[in-house]
Amino acid sequence: MSIDNSPSFDNSAAASAARPSAHLPVPPVCVLGMGLIGGSMMRDLRAAGVECFGWNRSEPTVEAARAEGFDATTDLAAALTRAEENGALIVIGTPMTVVGRMLDAIAEHAPTCGITDVVSVKGAVAEEVAARGMSERFVGAHPMAGSAQAGWDATVEGLFDGAPWVLAYDLADEYGAAGKAVPGRWLEVFAQVAALGAALGSQLIPATSARHDDAVARVSHVPHLAAYAVATAGDAGGALAISLAAGSFRDGTRVAAAAPEMVMSWCENNTTPVLTALDDVIAHLTAAREQLASSGTAIDLAQMGHRSRERYEARPASRPVFRLRIGEGQWIQQLRLAENVGGQVEIF
Amino acid sequence: MSIDNSPSFDNSAAASAARPSAHLPVPPVCVLGMGLIGGSMMRDLRAAGVECFGWNRSEPTVEAARAEGFDATTDLAAALTRAEENGALIVIGTPMTVVGRMLDAIAEHAPTCGITDVVSVKGAVAEEVAARGMSERFVGAHPMAGSAQAGWDATVEGLFDGAPWVLAYDLADEYGAAGKAVPGRWLEVFAQVAALGAALGSQLIPATSARHDDAVARVSHVPHLAAYAVATAGDAGGALAISLAAGSFRDGTRVAAAAPEMVMSWCENNTTPVLTALDDVIAHLTAAREQLASSGTAIDLAQMGHRSRERYEARPASRPVFRLRIGEGQWIQQLRLAENVGGQVEIF
């Protein structure tokens, strides 16, 4: 999950319209990790009448959830055994650091369940999954909702309504590119994960793990690093500089208020895309520096950056919609088209 | 002038309180360049009952001002001759590119008037002044108010109310450091320029040209360059990246919407401080890049940047106030103290 929940698109308008994929059948859901994302998901699923049960390591969280009538346990084996018996979709809602442990437990106690996750990076999770040979029953997701808050006390209803729900369609992309049929079990899990996002009111946005991680490196992870650098350089100007700081400094360094540990949980699990995007930013600033030193102007970067911001501001008010039936006809092509234009898919 | 007019401090509260230096006598004011800053200044001065007349190169601007009853002309020699006859304070409100020409005209037609300017950089203006031997009757200013709008049509009343009014006290700083008495004529002009800022309701913030230019490079000019670089790198991620962009990208690149020509008018006239601050930002990002590549984390920059932002957020709600009488006692020391803490001065 990402704390960058301020919508760029008019998600609220989309949310209040009919939800095209909301008819998809949602299986029982087993949530591992009842923090902001996992816990809020349980609230919405209960409200939607979907069978849902959760596991959390901490006893107080489970007690707090139970006090509100939620079905929760601190017994991981029991939760996963129940998931297996009920044909549940397992949602890994823990920090990245314990994803491997969750997968090991799933392999032991829920050997056939579909699996998804709500971690902010997708490649690192997919690697853990692949290392355990579980890729054919795994479809990663990134619900781009959240806040700087954490834990059960931060959970709310409606958190995902109108938010992007990135669907990592890696296996379809790979098999499709190789001209091979996508495994039927994976198609079922893909449908389950799409159904979950749709039931929560989100916009389904397909992206391979690699494309997703590159994108968030460029529009979230590196912007956070840039904010840290600008804040540090401004602070070095002392009290006079801070006294004269106005809108550009305030807004440009806003996310430097984000907890270093949270931002690092993204960057440390997305190093290659972050390095690529960071190198881009450094190269642009270095070119501007050289031009300013040699020619007395940095107009080239100013014009490029201005055009880029203009393109951002000119993006469509709502995401283009691509309709498809999972596993049928040109459906993988539809996923790729949607990915290429940052569009959403409607599954019918 | 700067477009960064969003106040960091609670300027409105300060503005609604008594204005400590508002009793200073304001001389007649001759405004050269009736754009957003110069024109808005004329509106406020007329409202305050101060004799005020303006010059603008463009006939339509002068006609529009005259239609509203303002005293304006396209005849520069006439305006300056009148300034000389009336003992007016001349305000250079033109772009930096024509400041030299304005000074030449002042030297010819208004050989004794006090001079100030409202350009966003102070060192470049001070150099033009010094090159003409006019430093003893010049006190630079930077009213940090404005908007992305320009021209007479953008002028409004109250633009400067509660805004910072930076007073470049270079000559007092130099003479004071050398243990020499500050020339009396300069003291008179300093009082006039302070009186002008006070009459407009601004907070008087002393800073030498060098300290001012370093500060604004760090908190405004380089943040704009960083926004251009982050916008460019994000845009390179294509439609998917832009579709997934949320709060950090939106706020971090907001000022990339600023016109490249305007941002360059700052950077091109403030190259050394901008290069220094830009080198700082590049060094921080490069160190983060190296740490991430070698150790898999960029926690050092994240922690530094986070602390810097926390310091910014913890700045006092209002600027500390230093009281002084121009030319008396430890007044230069008071200016320096105020500069060091980003404080304002109260002149009594």
Chai-1 contact restraints between the chains, C-beta under 6 A:
chainA,res_idxA,chainB,res_idxB,connection_type,confidence,min_distance_angstrom,max_distance_angstrom,comment,restraint_id
A,D4,B,A246,contact,1.0,0.0,6.0,A-B,restraint_1
A,D4,B,G247,contact,1.0,0.0,6.0,A-B,restraint_2
A,D4,B,S248,contact,1.0,0.0,6.0,A-B,restraint_3
A,S6,B,A246,contact,1.0,0.0,6.0,A-B,restraint_4
A,S6,B,G247,contact,1.0,0.0,6.0,A-B,restraint_5
A,S8,B,A245,contact,1.0,0.0,6.0,A-B,restraint_6
A,S8,B,A246,contact,1.0,0.0,6.0,A-B,restraint_7
A,A207,B,L240,contact,1.0,0.0,6.0,A-B,restraint_8
A,R211,B,L240,contact,1.0,0.0,6.0,A-B,restraint_9
A,A215,B,G237,contact,1.0,0.0,6.0,A-B,restraint_10
A,A215,B,L240,contact,1.0,0.0,6.0,A-B,restraint_11
A,A215,B,A241,contact,1.0,0.0,6.0,A-B,restraint_12
A,A215,B,L244,contact,1.0,0.0,6.0,A-B,restraint_13
A,R218,B,A233,contact,1.0,0.0,6.0,A-B,restraint_14
A,R218,B,G234,contact,1.0,0.0,6.0,A-B,restraint_15
A,R218,B,G237,contact,1.0,0.0,6.0,A-B,restraint_16
A,R218,B,A241,contact,1.0,0.0,6.0,A-B,restraint_17
A,V219,B,G234,contact,1.0,0.0,6.0,A-B,restraint_18
A,V219,B,A241,contact,1.0,0.0,6.0,A-B,restraint_19
A,V219,B,L244,contact,1.0,0.0,6.0,A-B,restraint_20
A,V219,B,A245,contact,1.0,0.0,6.0,A-B,restraint_21
A,V219,B,F249,contact,1.0,0.0,6.0,A-B,restraint_22
A,S220,B,S248,contact,1.0,0.0,6.0,A-B,restraint_23
A,P223,B,V230,contact,1.0,0.0,6.0,A-B,restraint_24
A,P223,B,S248,contact,1.0,0.0,6.0,A-B,restraint_25
A,P223,B,F249,contact,1.0,0.0,6.0,A-B,restraint_26
A,P223,B,G252,contact,1.0,0.0,6.0,A-B,restraint_27
A,H224,B,S248,contact,1.0,0.0,6.0,A-B,restraint_28
A,L225,B,A288,contact,1.0,0.0,6.0,A-B,restraint_29
A,A226,B,A226,contact,1.0,0.0,6.0,A-B,restraint_30
A,A226,B,V230,contact,1.0,0.0,6.0,A-B,restraint_31
A,A227,B,G252,contact,1.0,0.0,6.0,A-B,restraint_32
A,Y228,B,L301,contact,1.0,0.0,6.0,A-B,restraint_33
A,Y228,B,A302,contact,1.0,0.0,6.0,A-B,restraint_34
A,Y228,B,G305,contact,1.0,0.0,6.0,A-B,restraint_35
A,A229,B,V281,contact,1.0,0.0,6.0,A-B,restraint_36
A,A229,B,H284,contact,1.0,0.0,6.0,A-B,restraint_37
A,A229,B,L285,contact,1.0,0.0,6.0,A-B,restraint_38
A,V230,B,P223,contact,1.0,0.0,6.0,A-B,restraint_39
A,V230,B,A226,contact,1.0,0.0,6.0,A-B,restraint_40
A,A231,B,G305,contact,1.0,0.0,6.0,A-B,restraint_41
A,A231,B,S308,contact,1.0,0.0,6.0,A-B,restraint_42
A,A231,B,R309,contact,1.0,0.0,6.0,A-B,restraint_43
A,T232,B,H284,contact,1.0,0.0,6.0,A-B,restraint_44
A,T232,B,M304,contact,1.0,0.0,6.0,A-B,restraint_45
A,T232,B,G305,contact,1.0,0.0,6.0,A-B,restraint_46
A,T232,B,S308,contact,1.0,0.0,6.0,A-B,restraint_47
A,A233,B,R218,contact,1.0,0.0,6.0,A-B,restraint_48
A,A233,B,A277,contact,1.0,0.0,6.0,A-B,restraint_49
A,A233,B,D280,contact,1.0,0.0,6.0,A-B,restraint_50
A,A233,B,V281,contact,1.0,0.0,6.0,A-B,restraint_51
A,G234,B,R218,contact,1.0,0.0,6.0,A-B,restraint_52
A,G234,B,V219,contact,1.0,0.0,6.0,A-B,restraint_53
A,D235,B,S308,contact,1.0,0.0,6.0,A-B,restraint_54
A,D235,B,R311,contact,1.0,0.0,6.0,A-B,restraint_55
A,G237,B,A215,contact,1.0,0.0,6.0,A-B,restraint_56
A,G237,B,R218,contact,1.0,0.0,6.0,A-B,restraint_57
A,A239,B,V341,contact,1.0,0.0,6.0,A-B,restraint_58
A,A239,B,G342,contact,1.0,0.0,6.0,A-B,restraint_59
A,L240,B,A207,contact,1.0,0.0,6.0,A-B,restraint_60
A,L240,B,R211,contact,1.0,0.0,6.0,A-B,restraint_61
A,L240,B,A215,contact,1.0,0.0,6.0,A-B,restraint_62
A,L240,B,E339,contact,1.0,0.0,6.0,A-B,restraint_63
A,L240,B,G342,contact,1.0,0.0,6.0,A-B,restraint_64
A,A241,B,A215,contact,1.0,0.0,6.0,A-B,restraint_65
A,A241,B,R218,contact,1.0,0.0,6.0,A-B,restraint_66
A,A241,B,V219,contact,1.0,0.0,6.0,A-B,restraint_67
A,I242,B,Y312,contact,1.0,0.0,6.0,A-B,restraint_68
A,I242,B,R315,contact,1.0,0.0,6.0,A-B,restraint_69
A,S243,B,G342,contact,1.0,0.0,6.0,A-B,restraint_70
A,L244,B,A215,contact,1.0,0.0,6.0,A-B,restraint_71
A,L244,B,V219,contact,1.0,0.0,6.0,A-B,restraint_72
A,A245,B,S8,contact,1.0,0.0,6.0,A-B,restraint_73
A,A245,B,V219,contact,1.0,0.0,6.0,A-B,restraint_74
A,A246,B,D4,contact,1.0,0.0,6.0,A-B,restraint_75
A,A246,B,S6,contact,1.0,0.0,6.0,A-B,restraint_76
A,A246,B,S8,contact,1.0,0.0,6.0,A-B,restraint_77
A,G247,B,D4,contact,1.0,0.0,6.0,A-B,restraint_78
A,G247,B,S6,contact,1.0,0.0,6.0,A-B,restraint_79
A,S248,B,D4,contact,1.0,0.0,6.0,A-B,restraint_80
A,S248,B,S220,contact,1.0,0.0,6.0,A-B,restraint_81
A,S248,B,P223,contact,1.0,0.0,6.0,A-B,restraint_82
A,S248,B,H224,contact,1.0,0.0,6.0,A-B,restraint_83
A,S248,B,V255,contact,1.0,0.0,6.0,A-B,restraint_84
A,F249,B,V219,contact,1.0,0.0,6.0,A-B,restraint_85
A,F249,B,P223,contact,1.0,0.0,6.0,A-B,restraint_86
A,D251,B,D251,contact,1.0,0.0,6.0,A-B,restraint_87
A,D251,B,R254,contact,1.0,0.0,6.0,A-B,restraint_88
A,G252,B,P223,contact,1.0,0.0,6.0,A-B,restraint_89
A,G252,B,A227,contact,1.0,0.0,6.0,A-B,restraint_90
A,G252,B,G252,contact,1.0,0.0,6.0,A-B,restraint_91
A,T253,B,R309,contact,1.0,0.0,6.0,A-B,restraint_92
A,R254,B,D251,contact,1.0,0.0,6.0,A-B,restraint_93
A,V255,B,S248,contact,1.0,0.0,6.0,A-B,restraint_94
A,A256,B,G305,contact,1.0,0.0,6.0,A-B,restraint_95
A,A256,B,H306,contact,1.0,0.0,6.0,A-B,restraint_96
A,A256,B,R309,contact,1.0,0.0,6.0,A-B,restraint_97
A,A257,B,R309,contact,1.0,0.0,6.0,A-B,restraint_98
A,P260,B,I299,contact,1.0,0.0,6.0,A-B,restraint_99
A,P260,B,A302,contact,1.0,0.0,6.0,A-B,restraint_100
A,P260,B,Q303,contact,1.0,0.0,6.0,A-B,restraint_101
A,P260,B,H306,contact,1.0,0.0,6.0,A-B,restraint_102
A,V263,B,A302,contact,1.0,0.0,6.0,A-B,restraint_103
A,M264,B,T297,contact,1.0,0.0,6.0,A-B,restraint_104
A,M264,B,I299,contact,1.0,0.0,6.0,A-B,restraint_105
A,M264,B,A302,contact,1.0,0.0,6.0,A-B,restraint_106
A,C267,B,A298,contact,1.0,0.0,6.0,A-B,restraint_107
A,E268,B,G296,contact,1.0,0.0,6.0,A-B,restraint_108
A,E268,B,T297,contact,1.0,0.0,6.0,A-B,restraint_109
A,T271,B,L292,contact,1.0,0.0,6.0,A-B,restraint_110
A,L275,B,A293,contact,1.0,0.0,6.0,A-B,restraint_111
A,A277,B,A233,contact,1.0,0.0,6.0,A-B,restraint_112
A,L278,B,R289,contact,1.0,0.0,6.0,A-B,restraint_113
A,D280,B,A233,contact,1.0,0.0,6.0,A-B,restraint_114
A,V281,B,A229,contact,1.0,0.0,6.0,A-B,restraint_115
A,V281,B,A233,contact,1.0,0.0,6.0,A-B,restraint_116
A,I282,B,L285,contact,1.0,0.0,6.0,A-B,restraint_117
A,I282,B,T286,contact,1.0,0.0,6.0,A-B,restraint_118
A,H284,B,A229,contact,1.0,0.0,6.0,A-B,restraint_119
A,H284,B,T232,contact,1.0,0.0,6.0,A-B,restraint_120
A,L285,B,A229,contact,1.0,0.0,6.0,A-B,restraint_121
A,L285,B,I282,contact,1.0,0.0,6.0,A-B,restraint_122
A,T286,B,I282,contact,1.0,0.0,6.0,A-B,restraint_123
A,A288,B,L225,contact,1.0,0.0,6.0,A-B,restraint_124
A,R289,B,L278,contact,1.0,0.0,6.0,A-B,restraint_125
A,L292,B,T271,contact,1.0,0.0,6.0,A-B,restraint_126
A,A293,B,L275,contact,1.0,0.0,6.0,A-B,restraint_127
A,G296,B,E268,contact,1.0,0.0,6.0,A-B,restraint_128
A,T297,B,M264,contact,1.0,0.0,6.0,A-B,restraint_129
A,T297,B,E268,contact,1.0,0.0,6.0,A-B,restraint_130
A,A298,B,C267,contact,1.0,0.0,6.0,A-B,restraint_131
A,I299,B,P260,contact,1.0,0.0,6.0,A-B,restraint_132
A,I299,B,M264,contact,1.0,0.0,6.0,A-B,restraint_133
A,L301,B,Y228,contact,1.0,0.0,6.0,A-B,restraint_134
A,A302,B,Y228,contact,1.0,0.0,6.0,A-B,restraint_135
A,A302,B,P260,contact,1.0,0.0,6.0,A-B,restraint_136
A,A302,B,V263,contact,1.0,0.0,6.0,A-B,restraint_137
A,A302,B,M264,contact,1.0,0.0,6.0,A-B,restraint_138
A,Q303,B,P260,contact,1.0,0.0,6.0,A-B,restraint_139
A,M304,B,T232,contact,1.0,0.0,6.0,A-B,restraint_140
A,G305,B,Y228,contact,1.0,0.0,6.0,A-B,restraint_141
A,G305,B,A231,contact,1.0,0.0,6.0,A-B,restraint_142
A,G305,B,T232,contact,1.0,0.0,6.0,A-B,restraint_143
A,G305,B,A256,contact,1.0,0.0,6.0,A-B,restraint_144
A,H306,B,A256,contact,1.0,0.0,6.0,A-B,restraint_145
A,H306,B,P260,contact,1.0,0.0,6.0,A-B,restraint_146
A,S308,B,A231,contact,1.0,0.0,6.0,A-B,restraint_147
A,S308,B,T232,contact,1.0,0.0,6.0,A-B,restraint_148
A,S308,B,D235,contact,1.0,0.0,6.0,A-B,restraint_149
A,R309,B,A231,contact,1.0,0.0,6.0,A-B,restraint_150
A,R309,B,T253,contact,1.0,0.0,6.0,A-B,restraint_151
A,R309,B,A256,contact,1.0,0.0,6.0,A-B,restraint_152
A,R309,B,A257,contact,1.0,0.0,6.0,A-B,restraint_153
A,R311,B,D235,contact,1.0,0.0,6.0,A-B,restraint_154
A,Y312,B,I242,contact,1.0,0.0,6.0,A-B,restraint_155
A,R315,B,I242,contact,1.0,0.0,6.0,A-B,restraint_156
A,E339,B,L240,contact,1.0,0.0,6.0,A-B,restraint_157
A,V341,B,A239,contact,1.0,0.0,6.0,A-B,restraint_158
A,G342,B,A239,contact,1.0,0.0,6.0,A-B,restraint_159
A,G342,B,L240,contact,1.0,0.0,6.0,A-B,restraint_160
A,G342,B,S243,contact,1.0,0.0,6.0,A-B,restraint_161
